[in-house]
Amino acid sequence: MSNQQTKTDVILIGAGIMSATLGSMLKELVPDWTITVFERRAGAGEESSNEWNNAGTGHSSLCELNYTVEGPDGSIDISKAVKVNEEYQFSKQFWSYLVNSKRIQNPRDFIVAVPHMSFVQGETDVAFLKKRYEALSENPLFQGMEFSDDPEQLMKWIPLMMKERRIEQPIAATRIESGTDVNFGALTRMLFDHLESNQTDIRFKHQVEDITRARDGSWDLKVQNLDKGTTSHHSAKFVFIGGGGGSLHLLQKSGIPEGKGIGGFPVSGLFMVCQKPDIVAKHHAKVYGKAAVGAPPMSVPHLDTRVIDQKESLFFGPFAGFSPKFLKFGSMFDLITSVKPGNLTTMLAAGAKNLQLTKYLIGQVMLSKEQRIEALREFVPDAKSEDWDLVVAGQRVQIIKDTAAGKGTLQFGTEVISSADGSIAALLGASPGASTAVSVMLEVIIKCFPQQIKAWESKIKEMIPSYGATLLDNPKLIQDIHTLTDRSLGLTNEAGEYETQKHAFTS
Ligand SMILES: Cc1cc2nc3c(=O)[nH]c(=O)nc-3n(C[C@H](O)[C@H](O)[C@H](O)COP(=O)(O)OP(=O)(O)OC[C@H]3O[C@@H](n4cnc5c(N)ncnc54)[C@H](O)[C@@H]3O)c2cc1C
């Protein structure tokens, strides 16, 4: 057992998309800062950020119905949809900057254009979708969205879903070509490769066991080398806890008051995956439906074209479920060990309030493959069990805290928790997730480096041209950003057409 001490400017815990993004931004802003990364797995992007563990949707509210809420007066509130879309534009701009400045190579290895669609059935939901379409299509961020309730048109857009469908009630869909499928796993690995070639010390199979405050205000990390079984100590002036589901335990270990009273509720995920070329070729879109009554928002069913290692496949799901683990490769004791005196009453209140949800999630875990195929048949009426495999996805740990809505409230968003002096920050929660990594990590930078932010502003604007501007007030800027990022990321061709067109179905 060794007790070696190292000192760096920055320590990033976890090698997922969040640490990859923060590390990449800091490298651009202050190239001479030293950065060390500790990751318990053998490589980068093996937990939620891995391409097989998430749905790869570039969330920009083009298809997710839960981002637009219908009010009691029937009006549609699009404020959340606008926010998520603007956040995604930050990601696209930063990725374009990385491609244009040759920090990362071929963008097609991590992002492709795939139309985003919403699909509903029944009079009420069709009326909702039409109103949603009318509210969004007036907005420059959602330009190019189409609506149809004509089965012939739908047959052209989604032949796999329309073939063999018995149309006994109204159906409708919206479609927009500027949607994306993102391989967040590949992007994470590309970003860490670039960081490693730029003097970043990345240590895989190293698990952070403890975080304590040193007398000089810096942080001391106790780290276990999982291969050798040795323990070492490392200190840094700034620590980012990017442990995904593992972040809550680490935040609790840091002992910062801002982390007290917060709990976590793990939700597991499962996809059905089809890799049969003849079936895959009949569908080219990400099609989001409506969540079943009682289901949490993260289990909205969708049928997605995915492009992983240049190969197309179809993902259906995710089926949410309950598991006490906080990470896919975590421990069955994660939930119980996250209950501390500081969050005990919050957790008890949440437990009492969410009995129905827990029951629903346990019920989902128990579903047989045939029952899951039945759910899939809502989307693909002639789906056959032998064409689809079950794949275990990542874990999502939702935040539980006391809010104005009451004690032990379950939150479905993400939240940056940082110490008052900005020397440590953690990211909790899981949605909208990886798509908004750039905007969330920018929030970490703004919160934790207030003294430097003025000096960094011009570099931030070079990386993210819309930084500081509200896109909605500036339709010309939206247009310029779409044109610039879509071209840089290879989503459009020279004529400005989305590259999805080659897949468009015509019969
Ligand atoms: C089923 C599912 C579907 C999703 N779909 C989408 C989607 O379509 N679009 C989207 O944008 N987002 C989606 N998400 C969310 C997205 O995947 C996550 O928000 C994102 O990957 C989180 O990145 P991260 O870096 O915070 O965490 P992770 O990728 O989980 O990385 C955290 C890393 O920290 C490491 N770690 C943990 N504890 C320690 C420790 N003590 N010491 C060292 N290392 C540690 C872990 O091993 C892991 O590698 C989905 C998630 C799930 C589960």
The ligand as a Tripos MOL2 file, in Angstrom:
@<TRIPOS>MOLECULE
LIG
   53    58     1     0     0
SMALL
NO_CHARGES

@<TRIPOS>ATOM
      1 C1        -31.6950    4.6660  -20.3120 C.3       1 LIG1
      2 C2        -31.0890    6.0210  -20.5110 C.ar      1 LIG1
      3 C3        -31.4060    6.7560  -21.6460 C.ar      1 LIG1
      4 C4        -30.8540    8.0300  -21.8390 C.ar      1 LIG1
      5 N1        -31.0880    8.6870  -23.0110 N.ar      1 LIG1
      6 C5        -30.5100    9.8760  -23.2400 C.ar      1 LIG1
      7 C6        -30.6870   10.5220  -24.4880 C.ar      1 LIG1
      8 O1        -31.3540   10.0110  -25.3790 O.2       1 LIG1
      9 N2        -30.1030   11.7260  -24.6690 N.ar      1 LIG1
     10 C7        -29.3670   12.3310  -23.6940 C.ar      1 LIG1
     11 O2        -28.8840   13.4330  -23.9230 O.2       1 LIG1
     12 N3        -29.1490   11.7300  -22.4980 N.ar      1 LIG1
     13 C8        -29.7030   10.5210  -22.2540 C.ar      1 LIG1
     14 N4        -29.4890    9.8720  -21.0650 N.ar      1 LIG1
     15 C9        -28.7440   10.5710  -19.9990 C.3       1 LIG1
     16 C10       -27.2480   10.5270  -20.2330 C.3       1 LIG1
     17 O3        -26.8390    9.2400  -20.5880 O.3       1 LIG1
     18 C11       -26.5430   10.9910  -18.9590 C.3       1 LIG1
     19 O4        -27.0810   12.2320  -18.5350 O.3       1 LIG1
     20 C12       -25.0400   11.1960  -19.1570 C.3       1 LIG1
     21 O5        -24.4550   10.1060  -19.8260 O.3       1 LIG1
     22 C13       -24.3940   11.3880  -17.8040 C.3       1 LIG1
     23 O6        -23.0160   11.5720  -17.9850 O.3       1 LIG1
     24 P1        -22.0480   11.6020  -16.7410 P.3       1 LIG1
     25 O7        -20.7130   11.9100  -17.2540 O.co2     1 LIG1
     26 O8        -22.6310   12.4930  -15.6980 O.co2     1 LIG1
     27 O9        -22.1660   10.1300  -16.1130 O.3       1 LIG1
     28 P2        -21.6110    8.7110  -16.5920 P.3       1 LIG1
     29 O10       -21.5350    8.5780  -18.0520 O.co2     1 LIG1
     30 O11       -22.4060    7.6880  -15.8610 O.co2     1 LIG1
     31 O12       -20.1200    8.7200  -16.0780 O.3       1 LIG1
     32 C14       -19.8060    8.7340  -14.7070 C.3       1 LIG1
     33 C15       -18.5010    8.0100  -14.5470 C.3       1 LIG1
     34 O13       -18.0390    8.1620  -13.2120 O.3       1 LIG1
     35 C16       -17.4310    6.9480  -12.8100 C.3       1 LIG1
     36 N5        -17.4240    6.9050  -11.3500 N.ar      1 LIG1
     37 C17       -18.4860    6.8630  -10.5160 C.ar      1 LIG1
     38 N6        -18.0650    6.8530   -9.2230 N.ar      1 LIG1
     39 C18       -16.7060    6.8970   -9.2490 C.ar      1 LIG1
     40 C19       -15.7010    6.9040   -8.2520 C.ar      1 LIG1
     41 N7        -15.9930    6.8580   -6.9410 N.pl3     1 LIG1
     42 N8        -14.4010    6.9580   -8.6360 N.ar      1 LIG1
     43 C20       -14.0730    6.9970   -9.9540 C.ar      1 LIG1
     44 N9        -14.9850    6.9740  -10.9370 N.ar      1 LIG1
     45 C21       -16.2880    6.9360  -10.5950 C.ar      1 LIG1
     46 C22       -18.3190    5.8880  -13.4550 C.3       1 LIG1
     47 O14       -17.6540    4.6510  -13.5770 O.3       1 LIG1
     48 C23       -18.6320    6.5180  -14.8000 C.3       1 LIG1
     49 O15       -17.7230    6.1520  -15.8070 O.3       1 LIG1
     50 C24       -29.9910    8.6040  -20.8630 C.ar      1 LIG1
     51 C25       -29.6490    7.8390  -19.7300 C.ar      1 LIG1
     52 C26       -30.1730    6.5550  -19.5590 C.ar      1 LIG1
     53 C27       -29.7500    5.7610  -18.3730 C.3       1 LIG1
@<TRIPOS>BOND
     1     1     2 1
     2     2     3 ar
     3     2    52 ar
     4     3     4 ar
     5     4     5 ar
     6     4    50 ar
     7     5     6 ar
     8     6     7 ar
     9     6    13 1
    10     7     8 2
    11     7     9 ar
    12     9    10 ar
    13    10    11 2
    14    10    12 ar
    15    12    13 ar
    16    13    14 ar
    17    14    15 1
    18    14    50 ar
    19    15    16 1
    20    16    17 1
    21    16    18 1
    22    18    19 1
    23    18    20 1
    24    20    21 1
    25    20    22 1
    26    22    23 1
    27    23    24 1
    28    24    25 2
    29    24    26 1
    30    24    27 1
    31    27    28 1
    32    28    29 2
    33    28    30 1
    34    28    31 1
    35    31    32 1
    36    32    33 1
    37    33    34 1
    38    33    48 1
    39    34    35 1
    40    35    36 1
    41    35    46 1
    42    36    37 ar
    43    36    45 ar
    44    37    38 ar
    45    38    39 ar
    46    39    40 ar
    47    39    45 ar
    48    40    41 1
    49    40    42 ar
    50    42    43 ar
    51    43    44 ar
    52    44    45 ar
    53    46    47 1
    54    46    48 1
    55    48    49 1
    56    50    51 ar
    57    51    52 ar
    58    52    53 1
@<TRIPOS>SUBSTRUCTURE
     1 LIG1         1 GROUP 0 **** ****
